[in-house]
């Protein structure tokens, strides 16, 4: 009995040491533990992933996922309470905010690429999409070839504008590329006729079309400009202990019913503030990503 009690004490000490050791090895976990606060990066208007309601509340699929992660982190650090500070990030500022530690985890719709992994880290994939473009229905545009000699827009700091520039060069389309600060500005350029198309992730374009005053005025291309690409939660580069904790937590979330409920809430149900419904069933690629989460290394 005495040996059993001693074993329990040693086991408890080992678990405590393991947590303390991981915390010490992680700059991010140290900062979170010391401040009692986690800083979550969000996007001003990127439904259904990450956006702010007129009331000021930050919501979205990625935000809900990070709320669940926050509770996992709180339990891991043995904190009674863990506050959340939301930090707004744009496509252009998100990387520097993560690199400088002003954001602990970015919860939006950021594509995980090999080039980006040189300076930031990513969690397991939480969504899959591909690059497409939106145009006005009345213009009858159905392919990139139809955009030859026209003006096309995309947000600065995105994978999409790089893909647009590459296709423009390789296919000699003579497209005038218009970079913008954010997706809303790009969509407005198309809506007003100042640009013929807007190149972005298909899922984000579908959401913007759905929430526009008259969705029938816009056409989402069937043509894709990329293979299916993964979104991931963006983390500080080199903080292996924190990334491991995030991925272990995501694996647990993906394995249960929680991820199904979150997906249903944001992709197959009306969402605030206008009750837009994406009506987007979970794809086979995404089901596979949830069933067997792996680090994405292209």
RAZI-V833482 format. One record per backbone hydrogen bond with DSSP energy under -1.0 kcal/mol. NH is the residue of the N-H (numbers start at 0). CO is the residue of the C=O. Records with the same first field share a line. If there is no record, write none. Layout:
NH: CO ; CO
This chain:
4: 0
5: 1
6: 2
7: 3
8: 4
9: 5
10: 6
11: 7
12: 8
13: 9
14: 10
15: 11
16: 12
17: 13
18: 14
19: 15
20: 16
21: 17
22: 18
23: 19
24: 20
29: 25
30: 26
31: 27
32: 28
33: 29
34: 30
35: 31
37: 82
39: 84
40: 104
41: 86
45: 49
48: 45
49: 45
50: 58
51: 43
52: 56
55: 52
58: 50
60: 47
62: 48
63: 59
64: 60
65: 61
66: 62
67: 63
68: 64
69: 65
70: 66
71: 67
72: 68
73: 69
74: 70
75: 71
76: 72
78: 73
82: 35
84: 37
86: 39
88: 41
93: 89
96: 92
97: 93
98: 94
99: 95
100: 97
101: 96
102: 96
103: 38
104: 38
105: 233
106: 40
111: 229
116: 112
117: 114
118: 115
119: 115
120: 234
122: 232
125: 230
128: 228
131: 199
133: 197
134: 218
136: 216
138: 135
139: 136
146: 143
147: 144
148: 172
149: 146
151: 175
152: 196
153: 177
155: 179
162: 158
163: 159
164: 160
165: 161
166: 162
167: 163
168: 164
169: 165
170: 166
172: 167
175: 149
177: 151
179: 153
185: 181
186: 182
187: 183
188: 184
189: 185
190: 186
191: 187
192: 189
193: 188
194: 188
195: 150
197: 133
198: 152
199: 131
201: 129
204: 200
205: 201
206: 202
207: 203
208: 204
209: 205
210: 206
211: 208
216: 213
217: 214
218: 134
220: 132
224: 130
228: 128
230: 126
231: 109
233: 105
234: 120
238: 235
239: 237
242: 238
243: 239
244: 240
245: 241
246: 242
247: 243
248: 244
249: 245
250: 246
251: 247
252: 248
253: 249
254: 250
258: 252
260: 256
261: 257
262: 258
263: 259
264: 260
265: 261
266: 262
267: 263
270: 275
274: 270
279: 266
286: 282
287: 283
288: 284
289: 285
290: 286
291: 287
